Amino acid sequence: MVVGELASDASARQDGGVSVAIILLVLFVVIPVGVLVSCGALAAVLGWLLDDDADQRYEGTEYVELGG
């Protein structure tokens, strides 16, 4: 082997390691955080919609006063 070939093999392995690290970072950090944040936002919207629906259904009854 020539010294130039060894250097190119080493740089290719380092670039591969960086891309694997980026993929692992995305898989184990970015995607789970994105799912948790989007589920929290979905839960907030759903709770707001269901609260408005319950207030409209039971308007004029004692359930609205008991619910707060």
N, CA, C and O atoms as a MOPAC input file, in Angstrom:
PM7 MOZYME 1SCF
protein

 N      0.83000 1    -1.18600 1     0.00000 1
 C      0.00000 1     0.00000 1     0.00000 1
 C      0.87600 1     1.25100 1     0.00000 1
 O      1.99900 1     1.26500 1     0.50500 1
 N      0.32900 1     2.25500 1    -0.56700 1
 C      1.02100 1     3.53100 1    -0.63700 1
 C      0.48200 1     4.42400 1     0.47600 1
 O     -0.66000 1     4.26100 1     0.90700 1
 N      1.29000 1     5.35500 1     0.93600 1
 C      0.89300 1     6.24300 1     2.02600 1
 C     -0.36500 1     7.02500 1     1.65900 1
 O     -1.21500 1     7.25000 1     2.52100 1
 N     -0.50300 1     7.43600 1     0.42200 1
 C     -1.69000 1     8.19400 1    -0.01800 1
 C     -2.96300 1     7.36600 1     0.09900 1
 O     -4.01900 1     7.89100 1     0.45100 1
 N     -2.86400 1     6.06700 1    -0.19600 1
 C     -4.03500 1     5.19700 1    -0.07100 1
 C     -4.45000 1     5.04000 1     1.38600 1
 O     -5.64100 1     5.01700 1     1.69300 1
 N     -3.48300 1     4.93300 1     2.27700 1
 C     -3.80100 1     4.82100 1     3.69900 1
 C     -4.47800 1     6.08100 1     4.21100 1
 O     -5.41300 1     6.01500 1     5.00900 1
 N     -4.00000 1     7.23200 1     3.74700 1
 C     -4.59500 1     8.49700 1     4.18400 1
 C     -6.02500 1     8.61600 1     3.67100 1
 O     -6.90400 1     9.08700 1     4.39300 1
 N     -6.26500 1     8.19900 1     2.44200 1
 C     -7.62300 1     8.31100 1     1.90700 1
 C     -8.56200 1     7.32700 1     2.60400 1
 O     -9.73400 1     7.64100 1     2.81100 1
 N     -8.07100 1     6.15100 1     2.96700 1
 C     -8.88600 1     5.19500 1     3.71200 1
 C     -9.24800 1     5.74200 1     5.08900 1
 O    -10.38000 1     5.57600 1     5.54300 1
 N     -8.30200 1     6.38800 1     5.75100 1
 C     -8.56000 1     6.94600 1     7.07700 1
 C     -9.57300 1     8.07400 1     7.00800 1
 O    -10.45100 1     8.17300 1     7.86500 1
 N     -9.46200 1     8.92800 1     5.99500 1
 C    -10.41900 1    10.04000 1     5.88400 1
 C    -11.80400 1     9.51600 1     5.51700 1
 O    -12.80800 1    10.07300 1     5.96100 1
 N    -11.87600 1     8.46900 1     4.72600 1
 C    -13.17300 1     7.88800 1     4.37700 1
 C    -13.84100 1     7.30100 1     5.61500 1
 O    -15.05400 1     7.42200 1     5.78100 1
 N    -13.05100 1     6.66300 1     6.48800 1
 C    -13.61600 1     6.11200 1     7.72000 1
 C    -14.07800 1     7.21200 1     8.65400 1
 O    -15.09700 1     7.05400 1     9.32700 1
 N    -13.36400 1     8.31200 1     8.71200 1
 C    -13.77200 1     9.41200 1     9.57900 1
 C    -15.05700 1    10.04800 1     9.07100 1
 O    -15.92900 1    10.37200 1     9.87800 1
 N    -15.20500 1    10.23400 1     7.78400 1
 C    -16.42800 1    10.79900 1     7.22000 1
 C    -17.61000 1     9.87100 1     7.46500 1
 O    -18.71700 1    10.32700 1     7.74800 1
 N    -17.37400 1     8.58500 1     7.35600 1
 C    -18.43700 1     7.62300 1     7.63200 1
 C    -18.86100 1     7.66600 1     9.08400 1
 O    -20.04500 1     7.53300 1     9.39700 1
 N    -17.89400 1     7.85100 1     9.97500 1
 C    -18.21200 1     7.93600 1    11.39800 1
 C    -19.03200 1     9.16900 1    11.72200 1
 O    -19.92200 1     9.11800 1    12.57200 1
 N    -18.74000 1    10.28000 1    11.05200 1
 C    -19.50200 1    11.50700 1    11.27600 1
 C    -20.93100 1    11.34000 1    10.78800 1
 O    -21.86800 1    11.77400 1    11.45900 1
 N    -21.10900 1    10.72300 1     9.63700 1
 C    -22.46400 1    10.54800 1     9.12200 1
 C    -23.26000 1     9.58400 1    10.00300 1
 O    -24.46000 1     9.78000 1    10.19600 1
 N    -22.62500 1     8.56600 1    10.53000 1
 C    -23.30100 1     7.64400 1    11.44600 1
 C    -23.67700 1     8.37600 1    12.72300 1
 O    -24.76200 1     8.15500 1    13.26200 1
 N    -22.80800 1     9.23800 1    13.21100 1
 C    -23.11100 1    10.00600 1    14.42100 1
 C    -24.29200 1    10.93600 1    14.18800 1
 O    -25.14100 1    11.09000 1    15.06700 1
 N    -24.35700 1    11.55000 1    13.02900 1
 C    -25.48200 1    12.44200 1    12.72200 1
 C    -26.77200 1    11.64700 1    12.62500 1
 O    -27.80400 1    12.07900 1    13.13800 1
 N    -26.72900 1    10.50400 1    11.98000 1
 C    -27.93000 1     9.66200 1    11.86500 1
 C    -28.40000 1     9.21400 1    13.24700 1
 O    -29.59600 1     9.25000 1    13.53600 1
 N    -27.46800 1     8.79300 1    14.10100 1
 C    -27.83900 1     8.36200 1    15.44800 1
 C    -28.39400 1     9.51700 1    16.27100 1
 O    -29.33200 1     9.32800 1    17.04600 1
 N    -27.83100 1    10.70000 1    16.11400 1
 C    -28.34300 1    11.87600 1    16.81500 1
 C    -29.77500 1    12.17200 1    16.39400 1
 O    -30.62700 1    12.46700 1    17.23300 1
 N    -30.03500 1    12.09300 1    15.11300 1
 C    -31.39700 1    12.33100 1    14.62100 1
 C    -32.35100 1    11.25900 1    15.14100 1
 O    -33.45900 1    11.57100 1    15.57700 1
 N    -31.92500 1    10.00000 1    15.09600 1
 C    -32.80000 1     8.90900 1    15.51000 1
 C    -33.10900 1     8.91800 1    17.00900 1
 O    -34.23400 1     8.63000 1    17.41700 1
 N    -32.11300 1     9.24800 1    17.81900 1
 C    -32.29800 1     9.11800 1    19.26600 1
 C    -32.56400 1    10.42500 1    19.99800 1
 O    -32.90500 1    10.39800 1    21.18100 1
 N    -32.41800 1    11.56700 1    19.33500 1
 C    -32.65800 1    12.84200 1    20.00500 1
 C    -33.72600 1    13.64900 1    19.28700 1
 O    -34.73600 1    14.00700 1    19.89200 1
 N    -33.52500 1    13.93800 1    18.02600 1
 C    -34.39900 1    14.85900 1    17.30400 1
 C    -35.79900 1    14.28100 1    17.12300 1
 O    -36.78400 1    14.96800 1    17.39100 1
 N    -35.90400 1    13.05200 1    16.68100 1
 C    -37.21900 1    12.46200 1    16.43000 1
 C    -38.01100 1    12.28000 1    17.72800 1
 O    -39.17900 1    12.66600 1    17.75900 1
 N    -37.44800 1    11.72000 1    18.79500 1
 C    -38.23600 1    11.59700 1    20.02900 1
 C    -38.67200 1    12.94700 1    20.60900 1
 O    -39.80000 1    13.07500 1    21.08500 1
 N    -37.80400 1    13.93800 1    20.57300 1
 C    -38.19400 1    15.26200 1    21.06900 1
 C    -39.30100 1    15.84100 1    20.20600 1
 O    -40.24300 1    16.43300 1    20.73200 1
 N    -39.20700 1    15.68600 1    18.91800 1
 C    -40.25700 1    16.17100 1    18.01500 1
 C    -41.59400 1    15.48900 1    18.27200 1
 O    -42.64000 1    16.13800 1    18.25100 1
 N    -41.56100 1    14.19500 1    18.51300 1
 C    -42.80200 1    13.46200 1    18.80400 1
 C    -43.41100 1    13.93900 1    20.12200 1
 O    -44.62100 1    14.15000 1    20.20100 1
 N    -42.59100 1    14.10900 1    21.14800 1
 C    -43.10500 1    14.55700 1    22.44100 1
 C    -43.70400 1    15.96000 1    22.35800 1
 O    -44.76900 1    16.21000 1    22.92300 1
 N    -43.03900 1    16.86300 1    21.66800 1
 C    -43.54800 1    18.23300 1    21.54300 1
 C    -44.83700 1    18.25200 1    20.73600 1
 O    -45.78700 1    18.93800 1    21.11400 1
 N    -44.88800 1    17.51700 1    19.64000 1
 C    -46.09800 1    17.52000 1    18.81800 1
 C    -47.25900 1    16.84800 1    19.54400 1
 O    -48.40400 1    17.27200 1    19.38700 1
 N    -46.99200 1    15.81600 1    20.33200 1
 C    -48.06500 1    15.17900 1    21.10700 1
 C    -48.58700 1    16.11200 1    22.19400 1
 O    -49.78500 1    16.12000 1    22.47800 1
 N    -47.70700 1    16.89100 1    22.80100 1
 C    -48.13800 1    17.87300 1    23.79100 1
 C    -49.03100 1    18.93600 1    23.16900 1
 O    -50.04500 1    19.31600 1    23.75300 1
 N    -48.66100 1    19.41500 1    21.99500 1
 C    -49.47700 1    20.40900 1    21.28900 1
 C    -50.81300 1    19.79700 1    20.88000 1
 O    -51.85000 1    20.45100 1    20.99700 1
 N    -50.80600 1    18.56900 1    20.40800 1
 C    -52.05000 1    17.89600 1    20.02900 1
 C    -52.96300 1    17.71300 1    21.23700 1
 O    -54.17400 1    17.89900 1    21.12300 1
 N    -52.40600 1    17.35500 1    22.38300 1
 C    -53.19500 1    17.18500 1    23.59800 1
 C    -53.81500 1    18.51100 1    24.03900 1
 O    -54.95900 1    18.53900 1    24.49200 1
 N    -53.07200 1    19.60200 1    23.90900 1
 C    -53.60500 1    20.91600 1    24.28400 1
 C    -54.76700 1    21.31700 1    23.38400 1
 O    -55.79200 1    21.79600 1    23.86900 1
 N    -54.61500 1    21.12600 1    22.09300 1
 C    -55.68800 1    21.46900 1    21.14900 1
 C    -56.90900 1    20.59000 1    21.37900 1
 O    -58.03600 1    21.08400 1    21.38900 1
 N    -56.69600 1    19.30700 1    21.56000 1
 C    -57.80800 1    18.38500 1    21.79100 1
 C    -58.53900 1    18.70900 1    23.08800 1
 O    -59.76900 1    18.67300 1    23.12400 1
 N    -57.81100 1    19.02200 1    24.14500 1
 C    -58.43600 1    19.39200 1    25.40700 1
 C    -59.24600 1    20.66300 1    25.28400 1
 O    -60.33900 1    20.75900 1    25.84300 1
 N    -58.72400 1    21.64600 1    24.55500 1
 C    -59.45200 1    22.89900 1    24.35100 1
 C    -60.73900 1    22.65200 1    23.56100 1
 O    -61.79200 1    23.18700 1    23.91000 1
 N    -60.65900 1    21.84800 1    22.50100 1
 C    -61.84900 1    21.55700 1    21.70100 1
 C    -62.90100 1    20.78500 1    22.49700 1
 O    -64.09200 1    21.08300 1    22.40800 1
 N    -62.46700 1    19.80700 1    23.26400 1
 C    -63.41100 1    19.01200 1    24.03800 1
 C    -64.02800 1    19.82700 1    25.17000 1
 O    -65.18800 1    19.60800 1    25.51600 1
 N    -63.28600 1    20.75300 1    25.75000 1
 C    -63.82300 1    21.62100 1    26.79300 1
 C    -64.90600 1    22.53500 1    26.22500 1
 O    -65.95900 1    22.71100 1    26.83700 1
 N    -64.64500 1    23.11700 1    25.05200 1
 C    -65.66200 1    23.95500 1    24.41100 1
 C    -66.90400 1    23.14100 1    24.05200 1
 O    -68.02600 1    23.62100 1    24.21600 1
 N    -66.71400 1    21.92700 1    23.56900 1
 C    -67.84200 1    21.06400 1    23.20800 1
 C    -68.68500 1    20.74000 1    24.43300 1
 O    -69.91300 1    20.78400 1    24.36600 1
 N    -68.04900 1    20.41800 1    25.54000 1
 C    -68.79000 1    20.10100 1    26.76100 1
 C    -69.54000 1    21.32200 1    27.28300 1
 O    -70.67000 1    21.20000 1    27.75600 1
 N    -68.92200 1    22.49500 1    27.20100 1
 C    -69.59900 1    23.71200 1    27.64400 1
 C    -70.83400 1    23.98700 1    26.78800 1
 O    -71.86400 1    24.40600 1    27.31600 1
 N    -70.75100 1    23.76000 1    25.49500 1
 C    -71.89400 1    23.99400 1    24.61800 1
 C    -72.99300 1    22.96000 1    24.83400 1
 O    -74.17400 1    23.30700 1    24.82100 1
 N    -72.62900 1    21.70700 1    25.03200 1
 C    -73.63600 1    20.66200 1    25.23400 1
 C    -74.43000 1    20.85100 1    26.51600 1
 O    -75.64300 1    20.64100 1    26.54700 1
 N    -73.73900 1    21.24800 1    27.56500 1
 C    -74.38200 1    21.31500 1    28.87500 1
 C    -74.64700 1    22.74500 1    29.32300 1
 O    -74.75000 1    23.01200 1    30.52000 1
 N    -74.75700 1    23.66500 1    28.36800 1
 C    -75.04900 1    25.03900 1    28.71200 1
 C    -76.43800 1    25.13600 1    29.35300 1
 O    -77.41200 1    24.58400 1    28.84000 1
 N    -76.51000 1    25.84000 1    30.47100 1
 C    -77.76800 1    26.00700 1    31.16200 1
 C    -78.05000 1    24.90900 1    32.18900 1
 O    -79.10800 1    24.93200 1    32.81700 1
 N    -77.15800 1    23.96500 1    32.37700 1
 C    -77.37100 1    22.91100 1    33.35000 1
 C    -76.39300 1    23.09300 1    34.50500 1
 O    -75.51300 1    23.95200 1    34.46100 1
 N    -76.55700 1    22.28500 1    35.51800 1
 C    -75.66300 1    22.38500 1    36.68200 1
 C    -74.28200 1    21.81800 1    36.40000 1
 O    -73.34900 1    22.08200 1    37.15900 1
 N    -74.12400 1    21.05400 1    35.34000 1
 C    -72.82600 1    20.45800 1    35.02100 1
 C    -71.76900 1    21.53700 1    34.70700 1
 O    -70.59400 1    21.38500 1    35.04100 1
 N    -72.21200 1    22.62800 1    34.05800 1
 C    -71.26600 1    23.69800 1    33.71600 1
 C    -70.74700 1    24.34500 1    34.98200 1
 O    -69.55800 1    24.64800 1    35.08000 1
 N    -71.61300 1    24.56000 1    35.94600 1
 C    -71.18000 1    25.16600 1    37.20700 1
 C    -70.28300 1    24.21800 1    38.00400 1
 O    -69.34300 1    24.66700 1    38.66000 1
 N    -70.55600 1    22.93600 1    37.95600 1
 C    -69.73400 1    21.96400 1    38.69400 1
 C    -68.35400 1    21.79700 1    38.05000 1
 O    -67.37400 1    21.52900 1    38.74600 1
 N    -68.27700 1    21.95200 1    36.74400 1
 C    -67.03000 1    21.74300 1    36.02600 1
 C    -66.05000 1    22.88400 1    36.21900 1
 O    -64.85500 1    22.69900 1    35.98500 1
 N    -66.48200 1    23.99300 1    36.61300 1
 C    -65.54500 1    25.09000 1    36.85800 1
 C    -65.69300 1    26.11900 1    35.84900 1
 O    -64.98700 1    27.12600 1    35.88700 1

